[in-house]
Amino acid sequence: MVAIGLALVAVSAAAAERGVMVREAVVYISPGTAAEKLANITRGREVAIMERANGWARVLATVERTEEGDRDISGWMQDRGIVTAATPKGDLIMYGEAVDSEAQATQRGGRKGAAGDALRLYERTAEYFPTSTLAGEALYRGADIRWQLEKDDQRGRRSSKTKDPRDRIPIEERYMKEVRKKFSGTKWADLASFNLLDNKLCGDWQGEPRCPEREAELYEDYVKDHPKSPKAAEALYNAAWRYASLIEIYKGEGKAANSKPVAQRAIATAQRVMTANPTQDWAARAQRLIYMVENNIPVYGNAVD
């Protein structure tokens, strides 16, 4: 009988209206704030609306993650703060809540779990409103939050210092690749491709030329493939800085003859930053790098006159 009951709930949920929470709410065992509380449901969580009555909605929902994993519950909540695909300007509302949650995550003393809230809200915006002008940015920003969280976690592992990127667990790529697939040819795809370079970078060069040589080429190839990317100037600067770093690395290996051509390449690449529609910061950093190279000031290592 229990199995039959669960099957009926599943069938009903499949046919139910679905929505996304843009506020935190309490789920009760029955309609009314005096009823027993089952759980809190947070922003960005999806609910299946089974029925509505007198300002209340009976929902099937997934609540906060526990050590055993997410938990599905069925109960009643006040019928507000649920955005559906039919909600007027629902894309703006959901996206706006995602932006607010992301801002909370960056504030000192901000709301606990706000980064996860933002991630879910961005992804749901793209899912529920695929034709919205916000869909591409929402999908990218959700993927970027996942990427940065995992990147921070990766930095804490011993393998993050390995020279060969193949010796560490890579950051999960499928969300960035989904952005590239769904929004090919847009700046969101360009940004996703830039993030994906992280998995190809060395953890520690260990004073050897192979890593900066390869990484400089990676960044230049990125600009060749994504010339209009918002990250083009940054990619060129990253390449130029690596060429500049090779000046001292070659000297340390007794290959001083290689330093002059790589210095010229560093200057030429930094000059290209100026033609890549850079922000003021990247233009200034590129000009500084040119000055350093022209005046034989090391940009890598511990060399001090």
N, C-alpha and C positions, 0 to 999 in steps of 0.2 A: 504493500500500500504506500509506503514511503517513497519507493522508486517511482510509482505511478504519479504521486503528488508532485515530485520534483520534475518529472517529465512534462506535466501539465503546465507548471510554472515556466519551464523553458520555452514551451510552445507559445504561451501567452506573451512572454518577454520578446520573442522574435517578432511578434505582430504589433508590439506596443510602440507608442511614440517614444523617440529617444531624445535626450537632451544632455546638456553639459552644465555643471554647476559653476556659477560665477561668484558664489559666496559660500562660506562654510555654514553648514546646517546640521541640525540634530534629526536623526531618524528615530521615530517612536514606534512602539509595538502597535499602537492604535492612534487615531486622530485625536489631538489634544495635548497640550504641553504638560498636563498632569499625568499622562501615561508613562509607562516605563520606557526609559531611553535605551535604545539598542546600540547606537554608535553615532559618531560625528562623521560627516562626509565633507571632504575638502574641495577646494576650487579645482576645476579641471577634470573632476571625476565624472564619468558618464553614468546616466541613470536611464532605466527603462520605465516609462510612466504607464502603470497598469490601469489606473483610474483616477478621477478627480472628483472631489466632493467638498463643497462648503469651504473653499480656501485651502484644502489639503490635497495632497497627491500621494497615492500609494505607489511606491517605487521598488524596483529591483536595482540594487546598487552595489558597487565595489567600494569597500572602505579601506582605510589606511593599511599599509603593509605591516605585517607583524613578522616575527621570526619564522612563522610557518608559511608566510606568503600573504597575498591579498585575500580578503574574505568577502564573499558575496552575501548580502542580506536582503530581506524583504521587509518593508515597513512603511510608515507614514511620515511625511515631512510637510512643513508649510509650503504651499504652492507658490513659491517666489524664488527668484534667483536661478531658475532653470531656463537656459537658452536653447531653443530648438532651431532646426533648419528653417522653420516658418516664422521665427521671431523677427519683427521688423528691425532692420539694421543690426541683426544678430552678429554679423561678422565684425562690425565695429565694436560692439559691446564685448564680445569674447576676446577680441584682439586687445582692446583697451584694458581689460582685466589682466591679460597676460603681461602687457607692458608694465602695469602697476605692480604686479607680483614680482617681475624681474627687478624693478627698482627697489622693492622691499628687500630682495635678496642681496643687493649690493650695499644696503645701509647698515651701519653698525647698530646692532640691536633690532634689526629688521625681523619680520615675522618668520618664525621657524618653519622650514619646509617651503618657503616662498619660491625657491629655484625650481623645485619639482612642480609646484603649482603652475608656474610660468611655462615650463616645458610642456605640460599636458595641455594647457590652454592654447598655446601656439599650434600644437599638432592638431588639436580638435578644430581650430579655426580653419585650417587648410582642408581638413576632412569634411566638415559640415558645409563649408562654403567654397567649393573648389573653383568656382568661376569668379570669386571676389578678387578685386585688385590687390587685396592683402594676402592672398593665398600663398604666393611664392615666398614673400618675406616671412610669413608666419611659419611655413614649413622649414625655411632655413634657420630662423632664430631658435626654433625648438631643437633642431639638429645641432646647432652651435652650442646650446646649453649642455646637451648631452656630451658633446665633444670636449668642451672645456672642463666639465666635471671629471670626465674620465682621464683627460690629460693631466689634471692636478693629481688625481689618484696615481697615475703612472709615475709621476715625478717622485713619489714617495717610495718606489720600489728600487731595490738595488740594481735591477737590470736597466734602469733609466740611464745609467752611466756607461753602458756598454758602447763600444765604438761602432759596431755593426748593428744597424737597426733591426736586422733579422733575428738578433739575439734577445729581443724583448717582446712582450705580448703587445700586439698592435692595438691602437684605439679602434673600436668598432666602427666600420666604414659604411654600413648599409644605409644609415639615415642620411648621410651626406650624398651617397650615390642615388638615393631616392630623389633628393632635391635636383640633382643633375638630370635625372631621367625625366622627371615631371616638368621641369622648367628649363629645359635645354635652350641655350642661346640667350639666357637672361643673366643679369648680374648676380642673381642668387646662385646660379650654376657656377659662375666664375668664382664666387666666394667659397662655395663648397669645394671646388677643385683646389683652391689655395689651402684650405684646412687639411685636405688629404695629403699634402706634402709632408705634414708632421711625421707621418709613419715612415718616411723615407730618409729622415735626418738622423745623423749620428748622435748618440748620447754624449760622447766625449771624444774629441778629436785626438787626444793624447799626443798633441804636438806633431802629428803626421799630416802630410799634404793630401792624402787620398780623399778624406772626408770633405774638406772645404772645396777641393777641385770639383768633386761630384755634385755637391750641394749648389755651388755657383751655377753649374750647368742646369740643374733642376729648376732654379729660379728663372734663369734666362729662357729656358724652354717654356716655362709657364707663361711668360709674357708674350712669347711668340704665338702660343696657342690661345691666349686670352688678352689680346692687345687693349681691349676696352674695359678690362676688369678694374673695379675700384681698388684692387690690391696691386695693380701693375707697378706703381711707383715704389711701394714697399718691397715688392719682389725684386725690382732692379737694385734697390738699396741693399737688400740682403745679399744679392750676388756681388755687388761692388765691395761690400765689407769683407766678404770671404776672399775676394781677390787681394784686397789690401792685407788681410791676415796672412796670406801666403808669402808675402815679402819676407817677414821674419822667420816663418817656418822653413822656407828654402835656405835662408842664411844659416839657420841652426843645423841644417843637414849638409852644410858645406856646398850648397848649390847656389851661390850668390849670383851666378850668371842668369839664373831664372828669375831673379827678383825684378830686374828692370822691365822686361816685357809684361810681367804680371802687374806691376805698378801702373804701367800705361793702360792696361786693361781695366784696372780698378777705377782710374780717372775717367776713362771713356764710358764705362758703365754708369758711374755716378752722374756724369753729365746727362745721360739718357733719362735719369729720374726727372729732370726739369721739363722734358717733353712728354711725360706720362701723366699730365694733369695731377701733379702731386698736391697734397695738403701743404700748408706752410711748414709744418713740422718735418715732413719728409724732404722738402726742398732744402731746408736749413741743415738737416743732418747730412744730406748729400754734399752740400757745399763745405761743411766742416770736414767730411771725409776727404774731399779733394785737397783741402788745405793740409791735412795731416800727411797725406801721401806725398804731396809736392815738397813738404818740409822735412821729409824723412822721420816723421814721428810715428813710432809703432802703434798699431791699433790692436795688436794681439800679443799676449804674453806679459811678462813682468819686466820688460826692458826699461831701464831708467838711466838717463845720462848722468 
